[in-house]
Amino acid sequence: MSCKSCRSDNQSKFSVEMNVHFPGYEALERPTVWVFSDVVICLNCGFAEFSVAKPELHALAKGAAT
């Protein structure tokens, strides 16, 4: 599959762990959400794509609503 940004085929998949923080000063009190996923990165333009598993997605939705 080609890059959605630059149409290059020069992409690689990497395993990542991300610590997602909620925006805003008031959100500093909220716990962060760890996301473990694979990310596909275009090695030409840097565009990246990943998906979030349902438990982490639920935690993000719940945290964003507070």
N, C-alpha and C positions, 0 to 999 in steps of 0.2 A: 504494500500500500504506500502511496506517495504522501509527502507532507502536505497538510491542509493549508499551510501558509505559502510555501515557495515551490511546491510540487516536486521536490527532490526525492530521490529514492535512497539517499544517504542517511538512514535512520538506524538507531540502535536501541535495544531494550535494556533497562537497568532496574535492579531491585532497589527500592528506596524506603526510607522511613522518614516521615514528616511529622513535625509537631505543629499543629494548627492552632494559632492564637486568634481569639475573637477581637475585632477591631474596637478601638476606643479606649480611653483612659479608664473608664468605669469597668471595662472588661478584664482588667488586670486581676481582679478578685476571682474570676471564673477559671475553672480548671481547663487546661488545654486538651486537645484531642490528638492522640497519636494515630497516624494512618500509615499502614504498611502496605505497599502496592508495588506494581511494576509500572515504570514510566517509559514511554517511547519518546526519544529526543531526536529531533532533526539535527544532524551534525553540520548542516550548512547554515541554517538561520537560527537555531536554538528553540524553535517551537516545541513544546512538550505537551503530551497527553497522558492522562491517567484516569482511573476510575476509583471510586471510594466504595469499600464494602458496606453492606447494609448496617451493621452495628455502629460503625464509625459515622456513617451518614446520618443515622438516627441521633447520635450524640451531637453532631454538628447542628442539626435542625433544632434539637431541644435547646442547645446553648444559644443559638441565634435568636430564639423566641423569647429568651429571658432578658 
